[in-house]
Amino acid sequence: MNENNQIDLFGEIIETKPGGKTSSRKKNNNLITIKWSFSRRNVFETCLRKYYYQYYAAKLEGAGSRVNFDSVKFLKGLSNQHLVSGKIIHNLIRLYLTKAKSGTELSLDWMKQRAKEKIQQSIDYSNALLLGKEIKFDYPPFVLQEVYVETNVIKDIYQEVEVKVFEALKNFMESAQFEQFRTAGKLAGSFVEKKFRIQLNDEVVITGEADLAYLYQDGFIICDWKTGKVDDGQDSMQLLTYTWWAIDQAGANKEKIKIYKAYLGENSLKEFSLSEREIFRNKLAIRQSAEAMLEMAQFGEAGDELAFTPCRQPKICSLCAFQKICK
């Protein structure tokens, strides 16, 4: 092998020129590219029409009125009750750890009050937008999907969200299950919501975000906050991307990486590891899904909505922000 060659994420040889950029194929000025992430792959596998709306249609949409409730850009910004609870929990944990690194310890009562304020602000803001009014915020609250699908039980829904958020925050702050992560996350060298990019080839960049990661003795720990019920779902591809980021960019020893899922609402902790067979299988799965996304990218960039078939599954559609415009 030429001494200037490199090995890509999947162990294949990438030819390079001395002093030049790596390239797995001939450059093309019109080359279509995509970002692969576990969440993007999930949308692609769940509903192609939603995938089109979320990743292509909003970019292609022309400038419209200030607030157009049928605008793809507007609908893309909606958050349902599950997204809102997850975002609030993640945001407050990030704030807690960031403040702790600078010497400020936030209390559980403060965290709960902040969560309550965020939920109420989102309700007020969403209702105001629907009525054509505008409320000024330095950081705009979540725009609630339930307001725009004519749900008449907003108050009940978001009381349930509040209970869920409070329970998750209490477990994070007080449970012995998560003490190691609270302590490590306050250290200066820990990674909190660390975004990463891994170049697969000229066409595909793998992206992700590790909720919490840190060196521990001679090992490397990655913790993923989960805000739903305990589920051993098919997310080993996500764990693989965390593993490769840790090896490729964080200097971790691949033999000493530990990955945990912290189910905050259930006060449950699970440790995961990937066998060589699982790593191989998931490498292939990532490559296959990336190739499928690339095949569809030409239709997405051309605005060919009909190439993306809607799933027509009631449970999935009921949670989709684009249900009003999906034909």
Buried (B, 14 or more C-beta within 10 A) or exposed (E): EEEEEEEBBEEEEBBBEEEEEBEBEEEEEEEEEBEBBBEBBBBBEEBBBBBBBBBBBBEEBEEEEEEEBEBBBBBBBBBBBBBBBBBBBBBBBBBBBBBBBEEEEBEBEBBBEBBBEBBEBBBBBBBEBBEEEEEEEEEEBBBBBBBBBEBEEBEEBBEEBBEBBBBBBBBBBEBEBBEBBBEBBBEEEBBBBBEBEBBBBBBBBBBBBBBBBBBEEEEBBBBBBBBBEBEEEEBBBBBBBBBBBBBBEBEBEEEBBBBBBBBBBBBBBBEBEBEEEBBEBBBEBBBEBBEBBBEBBEBBEEEEBEBBEBBEEEEBBEEBBBBEBBE
